[in-house]
Amino acid sequence: MKKVRTAYLFLAPSFIGVAVFVLIPFLDAFRRSFYEAMSGKFVGLKNYSIVLHNEAFLLAAKNTGKFLGICIPLLLTISLLFTVMLGSIKKKGEFFKTTFLIPMAIPVASVVLLWKVFFHKSGLINVVITAFGGTAIDFMNTDKAFYVLVFSYIWKNTGYDMVLWLAGLSGISVSLYEAAKMDGAGAFARLRYITIPELLPTIYITAVLSMVNSFKVFREAYLIAGDYPHESIYMLQHIFSNWFVSLDIQKMCTGAVIMAGVILLFILLLQIIDRKW
């Protein structure tokens, strides 16, 4: 009991901070989603009906869902493959690990500048395209803006996920690989029958943290394209930002509750899959 009390004592400051700045405000937002912002009149599910029939919200939800559906599996796969390859490199392995972590240290403003250098209508990519007789492409004002955003997310978060995978790989006994080699198992067989099954507990936390990091990509999209970017990269964060500026408190609270509910369902689904595996 003494150890338990000590643990709770150390957890108390963090719990109090989360309660004051996250849980209590969210409960207030949940309450406000059932009321009119100005009159304080109880309206039941009217706000939910308005938000769910809002075309801008539906577009933002569609784009966000598409972004998560593409980026998270792609990021998990790419980062895992790079981690396994780095684990097999004996020389200069630490150097390559460091290079993958560099994007995490680059400020967002610098990333936006990098975007403009490469993907602007007068950027380096278009210089190469026009040099070979092609037509310049305005990447950020076409559907290609979505894939630029995907590329940015993968590039910036691969190193972060690799750290998580490395932590999982460190818990796998080397004797398993040695026994598999003696039985004639190749690299792909060891990956399929040893590495991936042993990393299943790590997949859950990596997927959740990757989803959390995916919402941070809004910073780059906002800095380069403003409040109203091309519709292919108009995310939920954009519409929440616009509702906040226009003081549509009831819509903002309702949208936040809907988004939190969807994220909670996603996390619970991952937990069920994790426990089943």
C-alpha positions in Angstrom: 0.0 0.0 0.0 2.9 2.3 0.7 4.2 1.8 -2.9 0.7 2.4 -4.3 0.3 5.7 -2.3 3.8 6.8 -3.5 2.8 6.1 -7.1 -0.4 8.0 -6.8 1.5 10.9 -5.1 3.8 11.2 -8.1 0.9 10.9 -10.6 -1.2 13.5 -8.8 0.4 16.6 -10.3 -0.1 15.3 -13.9 -3.6 14.1 -13.2 -4.6 17.4 -11.7 -3.1 19.3 -14.7 -5.0 17.0 -17.2 -8.2 17.3 -15.2 -8.1 21.1 -15.0 -6.9 21.8 -18.6 -8.4 18.8 -20.5 -11.1 16.8 -18.7 -13.1 19.6 -17.1 -13.1 21.8 -20.3 -14.2 18.8 -22.4 -17.1 18.1 -20.0 -18.1 21.7 -20.3 -17.9 21.4 -24.1 -20.0 18.3 -24.0 -22.6 20.2 -21.9 -22.6 23.1 -24.3 -23.2 20.9 -27.3 -26.8 20.5 -26.1 -27.5 24.2 -25.6 -27.6 27.4 -27.7 -24.5 29.5 -27.2 -26.2 32.9 -26.8 -29.5 32.1 -25.1 -28.4 29.1 -23.1 -31.6 27.3 -24.2 -31.5 23.5 -24.2 -31.9 22.2 -27.8 -31.2 18.5 -27.4 -29.6 17.0 -30.5 -30.3 20.0 -32.7 -26.7 21.1 -32.7 -25.6 17.6 -33.7 -28.0 17.6 -36.6 -26.8 21.0 -37.8 -23.1 19.9 -37.7 -23.7 16.6 -39.3 -25.5 18.3 -42.2 -22.8 21.0 -42.6 -21.1 20.5 -45.9 -17.8 22.0 -44.7 -17.8 19.7 -41.7 -18.5 16.7 -43.9 -15.7 17.7 -46.3 -13.3 18.2 -43.5 -14.3 14.8 -41.8 -13.9 13.0 -45.2 -10.5 14.5 -45.8 -9.3 13.8 -42.3 -10.5 10.2 -42.5 -8.9 9.7 -45.8 -5.6 11.2 -44.5 -5.6 8.9 -41.4 -6.6 5.9 -43.5 -3.6 6.4 -45.9 -1.0 7.8 -43.6 -1.2 5.6 -40.5 -0.8 2.2 -42.3 1.8 3.7 -44.6 3.8 5.3 -41.7 3.7 2.1 -39.6 4.9 0.0 -42.5 7.6 2.3 -43.7 9.0 3.0 -40.2 9.0 -0.7 -39.3 10.8 -1.7 -42.5 13.4 1.0 -41.9 13.8 0.0 -38.3 14.4 -3.7 -39.3 16.9 -2.7 -42.0 18.8 -0.4 -39.6 18.9 -3.2 -37.0 20.8 -5.4 -39.6 23.4 -2.6 -40.3 26.4 -3.0 -38.1 28.5 -0.1 -39.3 27.2 3.4 -39.2 23.9 2.3 -37.8 23.8 5.0 -35.2 24.5 7.6 -37.9 21.5 6.6 -40.0 19.3 6.5 -36.9 20.2 10.1 -36.2 19.4 11.2 -39.8 15.9 9.8 -39.4 15.4 11.9 -36.2 16.5 15.2 -37.8 13.0 16.0 -39.2 11.6 16.0 -35.7 14.0 18.8 -34.7 13.2 21.0 -37.7 10.8 23.9 -36.7 7.4 24.0 -38.5 8.2 27.4 -40.1 11.3 25.8 -41.6 9.3 22.9 -42.9 6.9 25.4 -44.6 9.8 27.1 -46.2 11.1 23.8 -47.4 7.6 23.1 -48.9 7.7 26.3 -50.8 11.2 25.7 -52.1 10.2 22.3 -53.6 6.4 22.5 -54.3 5.8 26.2 -55.1 4.7 26.9 -58.7 8.2 28.4 -59.2 9.9 25.8 -56.9 12.6 23.3 -57.7 10.3 20.5 -58.9 8.6 22.8 -61.4 12.0 24.1 -62.6 13.0 20.5 -63.4 9.6 19.8 -65.1 9.8 22.9 -67.3 13.4 22.2 -68.1 12.3 19.0 -69.8 9.5 20.7 -71.6 6.6 20.1 -69.2 4.1 22.5 -67.7 4.6 23.9 -64.2 2.2 22.5 -61.6 0.7 24.5 -58.8 0.9 21.7 -56.3 -0.8 23.4 -53.3 -3.8 24.6 -55.3 -4.7 21.2 -56.9 -5.6 17.8 -55.6 -1.9 17.0 -55.4 -1.8 19.2 -52.3 -3.2 16.2 -50.4 -0.2 14.0 -51.4 2.2 16.8 -50.5 0.6 16.8 -47.0 0.9 13.0 -46.8 4.6 13.2 -47.8 5.2 15.8 -45.2 3.6 13.7 -42.4 5.5 10.5 -43.4 8.8 12.4 -43.7 8.5 14.2 -40.3 7.2 11.2 -38.2 9.1 8.2 -39.5 11.9 8.8 -37.1 9.5 9.1 -34.2 7.9 5.8 -34.9 11.3 4.2 -35.5 12.2 5.0 -31.9 9.0 3.2 -30.7 9.8 0.2 -33.0 13.4 0.1 -31.7 12.0 -0.1 -28.1 9.9 -3.1 -29.1 12.7 -4.8 -31.0 15.0 -4.5 -28.0 12.6 -6.8 -26.1 12.8 -9.7 -28.6 15.3 -12.4 -27.6 18.2 -12.7 -29.9 18.1 -16.5 -29.4 14.9 -16.6 -31.4 16.6 -15.2 -34.5 19.6 -17.5 -34.0 17.4 -20.6 -33.8 15.5 -19.5 -36.9 18.8 -19.0 -38.8 19.9 -22.5 -37.8 16.7 -23.8 -39.1 17.3 -22.1 -42.5 14.8 -19.2 -42.1 15.6 -16.3 -44.4 15.3 -12.6 -43.6 11.6 -12.3 -44.7 10.7 -15.5 -42.8 12.2 -14.1 -39.6 10.4 -10.8 -40.1 7.0 -12.6 -40.7 7.2 -15.3 -38.0 9.3 -13.7 -35.3 9.6 -9.9 -35.6 6.0 -9.0 -36.4 4.3 -11.4 -33.9 6.7 -10.2 -31.1 5.9 -6.6 -32.0 2.1 -6.9 -31.8 2.0 -5.2 -28.3 4.0 -2.3 -29.7 1.7 -1.9 -32.7 -1.2 -0.6 -30.5 0.7 2.3 -28.8 2.5 3.2 -32.1 -0.8 3.4 -34.0 -2.4 5.6 -31.3 0.6 8.0 -31.1 0.8 8.1 -34.9 -2.9 9.1 -35.0 -2.2 11.8 -32.4 0.7 13.2 -34.4 -1.4 13.2 -37.5 -3.5 16.1 -36.1 -0.3 18.2 -35.8 0.1 18.3 -39.6 -2.5 21.1 -39.5 0.2 23.5 -38.6 2.0 23.1 -41.9 -1.2 23.2 -43.9 -2.4 26.3 -42.1 0.9 28.2 -42.5 1.3 27.6 -46.2 -2.4 27.9 -47.3 -4.2 29.8 -44.5 -7.8 29.4 -43.2 -9.2 28.1 -46.5 -6.7 25.9 -48.4 -7.5 23.7 -51.4 -10.5 21.5 -50.6 -8.4 18.3 -50.7 -6.5 19.4 -47.5 -9.3 21.1 -45.7 -9.2 19.2 -42.4 -11.2 19.2 -39.2 -8.7 21.5 -37.6 -9.4 24.1 -40.3 -13.1 24.1 -39.6 -12.6 24.2 -35.8 -10.3 27.2 -36.3 -12.8 29.0 -38.5 -15.6 28.3 -36.0 -13.5 29.6 -33.2 -12.7 32.8 -35.1 -16.4 33.3 -35.9 -17.4 32.3 -32.3 -19.7 29.5 -33.3 -19.3 28.0 -29.9 -22.1 25.5 -30.1 -20.9 24.1 -33.5 -17.3 23.9 -32.2 -18.3 22.1 -29.0 -20.6 19.7 -30.9 -17.9 18.9 -33.5 -15.3 18.4 -30.8 -17.6 15.9 -29.1 -18.2 14.0 -32.3 -14.5 13.9 -33.2 -13.6 12.7 -29.6 -16.2 10.0 -29.9 -14.8 8.7 -33.2 -11.3 8.7 -31.8 -12.4 6.9 -28.7 -14.1 4.2 -30.8 -10.9 3.9 -32.9 -8.8 3.4 -29.8 -11.2 0.9 -28.3 -11.2 -1.0 -31.6 -7.4 -1.1 -31.5 -7.5 -2.4 -27.9 -9.9 -5.2 -28.8 -7.7 -6.2 -31.8 -4.6 -6.0 -29.6 -6.2 -8.2 -26.9 -7.5 -10.7 -29.4 -4.1 -11.1 -31.0 
